[in-house]
């Protein structure tokens, strides 16, 4: 566990992957990783979303907290981090944890539909906008924000 905490201090992504390897479980990886995405789509017919660190006795690092709170509504992030509650797709959608829900048959089409509006945009401009929006969270996660050339 010492290796986990050492890694998390420097990079939450590395720490999350280490814990995934140590526990042979994706329970920690997917919710934390999904919190960083522009859109989060969850299957409506199975699964749950949760941040179980509180139940595992693993405190969030500054970077992990920044990653979660940069994209999720404050009340949802607070509840998820403090309680470790498991949210169904319907509950996660209502709280703004996920962008949309779908059954398995439509999941890929929905993800493509959500990505389509930015697919043709200038990646450099999108990157700069994301730096302006989330640069502080990225810095807290150990990444240096690059400025546009």
Secondary structure, 3 states (H helix, E strand, C coil): CHHHHHHHHHCHHHHHHHHHHHHCCCCCHHHHHHCCCCCCEEECCCCCECCCHHHHCCCCCHHHHHHHHHHCCHHHHHHHHHHCCCECHHHHHHHCCCCEEECHHHHHHHHHHHHHHHHCCCHHHHHHHHHHHHHHHHHHCCCCCCCCC
